[in-house]
Amino acid sequence: MKNIKIVFLVLIFICELNSFATVSTTWISSEEIKNIKLGCQPSRQGIKRRELENKYPWLVSIDEYRKESLRIVGRILSNSDDEDIWVEFKPLLQSLAEYSEVSCFGVHQRYGAISLFCNSPFADESEIFLTKADFSSRRDCLSYISRFVHAAVTEEIEVFAKWLSGAEYLPDDENSRKKEFLKAESKDKELFYSLPLWFSSEEKDLFLKYKEVCPEWKRTEEKFRFRKVYNKNLKEFRVFAFVTLRKVITDGFRSRSKEEREKIWEEFCQKAKATEEEKIAAEKAVPRIKEEKKIVDKNKDVEISVEF
């Protein structure tokens, strides 16, 4: 009798399992199970975000962000004359550009990086090293920044305007050259005439005739050689910068009317000391803003916003 009861209970248990399986397959279809599995898997953006966070710790840690900022400042202050200091900004700015496409980060990180970059100086009249006339790293940095800057934040746009207003051409006209070389000759003369007494005046005058042994004259030659290259590259860079930032302004103020956006652009050009030539070049590259029109893709029946 006991065995019969056990068999009966086992049969009931099996029936309950079968009914549960039937109910389960009714509740969750194979397609739903597939969707659940897909939902549990990390998204591409999530994977990319974690990869960036592992590679660049300053994206998730304020302390690491400060360390990286201080490292850049330290490299700027201690750089040798023949180093391209703008290379130092690229890891930070590139990481922020890539991270902005998969996640968001604090305003202090964004504004801090922009301010740090825009505080890097342009060349002055004493510069002679051609590495300072190379704008390729600065172009890369500005391209990175344009991907995460918030144009609608007035402070960020004004930082760029102030920065570009300081990007001035170095004097390279004939009058400047004449003044600089006369000054150099005077300094070299003063130097040679302070030589020991056993050099005669004739010997000292002879030294002055050989410009390759005159330190100030040689330095002045190097300065004007630098200025020629620097001014040429600066001209190209300024046009690139105004084109890039015009696009940032036109894309960043989409909630404003075309008149308001053009007004913001005009004010930016004024503060950045844009020449008429630079302004026209930027407006040709990024055409004047027109009102957005909406069209319907008949194949997909989806409304798409298009800006002409």
N, C-alpha and C positions, 0 to 999 in steps of 0.2 A: 504493500500500500504506500509505503514511504517512497519507494522508487517511482511509483506512478505519479505521486505528487511532485517529485523533483522533475520528472519528464514534462509534466503539465506546466510547471513554472518556467522551464527552459523554453517550451513552445511559446508561452505568453511573451517572454523576453525577446525571442526572435521576432515575433510578430510586431512588437513595439519598435524594435530596431528598424524593421522593414517600413513600418508606417512613418517613422522619423525620417528615414532616408527619402521616402516618397515626398513627405512634407518639405524636406530640405531642398530637394531638387525643384520643388514647386516654388519655394521662396527665392532661391538664388539660381539663376540660369548660368550656363557656361559663359555667356557673354558678359553677364554681371560680374562673375568671378574674374574674368579677364580684365574688366574695367577696374576692379578692386586692386588687382595686382599692379596695373599700370599706375593707379593712384598712389600706391605705396612706394613706387620707384621715384628717386629724386629727379626733378626736372633738369633740363639742360642748363637753365639759368642757375639753378641751385648748385649744380656741379661746378659750373664756371665760377660762381661766387666763392665757393669753398676753396677752389684752386687758387684764386687770387688772394684770399685771406691767408692761406698757408704761405704763399710766396711773398706777400707784402704784409707783414704783421701790423704796420701802422694803419691799415684800413679798419681794424677793429680795436686797437688799443691807443688811447690818448697818449700814454707814456711813450710808446713806440713812435707815434707821430711826432712828438716833441723831439725825440732822439734824432729822427731823420732830418727834421728841420734844422736842428743844431749842427748836424753833420754837414749839411749844405752850407750853412753860414760859415762854419769853420773852414771849409774848403775854399770859399770865396775870399775869406780874409787871409788865408795862408797860401793862396795859389801863386805859382811862379808866373812870370810875365808871358811865357810862351805857352800857357795852358788855356784850353777852352773851358772856362768855368761853367758855361751854360749846359754842358753835358751832365753836370751834377744834378740838375733839376729833372732830368728826363725820367728816371725810375719813379719818382713820386708823381709827377704829372701824368705819365702814361698809366700808372696803376689807377689813379682817380678816373681817368677817361674810360678805361675798360670796366671799372667797377660801377660807374654810373649807368652802364648799359644793362646790368643785371641786378642792381640793388641801389639803395640810396645811402648817403652818408651825411654827417653833420655839416651845418653851415660853417662851423669853425674850421673844419678841414678844407672846405672849398675856398672860402675867402682867405684863409691863412696861406694856402698854396699860391693863390693868385697874387696876394700882397708880397709874398716872399720873392716871387719871380719878378714882379714889377719894380722891386726895389734894387734889382741888379743894375748897375750903372752902365751907361753908354760910354764910349771912348771920349777922352778930353784931348786938348791940343798938345799935350806932352807925350801922347802914346806913339810908339814906334813898332810894336810887335804885331805882325800880320795876323796872328791867331785872333786878335781882338777885332779884326775886320771881317771875320768869318761869321755869317749870320745863319748858317745851316741849322745849328742846334737851337737857336732862338726861334726859327721857323717851325721846327718840330714841336717845341714846347708850346708855342701859340696854337698850333693845330690840336694838340692834346687838350689845352684849356678850353678851346672853342666847343669841345664835345661835352663839357660838364658845367661850364659857366652858366649862371642864371641871369640872363640879360634883364629880366624884370626887376632884379635887385639893383637899384640905382648905384649903390656904392661900388659894385663890382665893375660896372661900365665906367664909372668915373675914375677908378684906379687905372684903367687902360688909357683913358684920355690923358691923365696926368703923366703917365709913363711915356706915351708917344710924343707928348709936347716937349719932352727932354731929349728926344732923338734928333739932335741938330747936326747939320753938316759942319765939318771942320773947314776953316778958311784955307782955300787953295788958289786964290786969285793971284795975279801978278804983283799987285801992291803988297799983299800979305807976305809973299815970298821974298820980296825985296827987303821989307822991314826985318823979317826973321833972319835972313842971311847977314844983314848989316849988324844985327845984334850979336849973331854968332861970331862974326869976324872981330867985333870989339872984345868979346869975352876971351877969344883965343889970343888976341894981342895982349890982353891983360895977363893971361896965363904965361905966355912966353917971355914977357918982360919982367916977370917975377922969378925967372930962372937965375941960378947963381951968377955971380959977377964975372966969372971967367968966360962966359959967352958974350961976344961983342954984339953991338947993336945990329951990325950987318948980318951976323949969323942968325940973330933972332928974326930979322926981317925975312931972311931966306926961308926960315921955318914956315912963316906965314904964307909963303908962295905955294908951298906944297900942301894942298888942302887935305890930302889923305892922312896927314899927320896932325891935322887940326881937329881936336875932339868935338868942339861945339859945332863946327861946320859940318862934320860927318853926321852928327846927331840930327842936325837940321835937315840934311838930305834925307835921312831915314824917316823923319817926321812927315815930310811932304810926299815921300814914296808911299807911306802908310795912308795918308789922307786921300790920295788918289784912288786907292783900292777901297778904302773904307767908305768914301762918299758914293762911289758907284754901287757898292753892295747895300748901303743904307737906303739909297733911292729905291732899289728893288724890294727891300724888306718893308719899307714903309707902305708901298703900294699893296704888297701881300697882306700886311697887317690891317689896312683899311678895308680891303676886300673881305677878309676873314671876319672882321668885327661888324661890317655892314650886314653880313649874312646872319651873324649872331643876333643883331638888333632886329632885323626883319622877321626872323623866325621866333625870337623870344618874346615879342610883344603882339602875338596873334590876336589877343583879346582887344587890342586897340584898333582904332580906325586907321586907314592909310595916312590920313593927314597927321594924326598923332605920332605914328611911327616915323614919318618923314621929319617931323619936328624934332623928335629924339635924335635922329641921325644928324640933322643940321647942328644941333647943340653939341653933339659929340665931336663932330668935325671942328667946330669952333674951339672947343676946349683942348683938343688934341693938336691944334695948329696945323690942320691939313691944308695943303696948297690946293688951288683950284684944279690943278692937273691930277693930283692924288684923288681928290673927291670924284672927279669925272671918271677916272679909271675904275674906281670901286663901283660906281653906279652903272657903268657899262657891264662889268663882270656880274653884278647882282642887280638886275633891272629894277626900275622903280616899282614900288608896291602898288598892286591893283586890288580891287575888292575881290574877295574870294567868291567863286561861283560853284554851285553844286550841280553835278551831273549824275545820272543814273546809269549804271552798267546794266544793260538789258539782259545780258546773259546770266548774271548773278543776282540781279534785282537788289543790289546793295547800293546805298547812297555813298558817294565818294566825294570828299572835299578836295578841290583842285585849285591851286593858286597859280595864276598865269603871270 
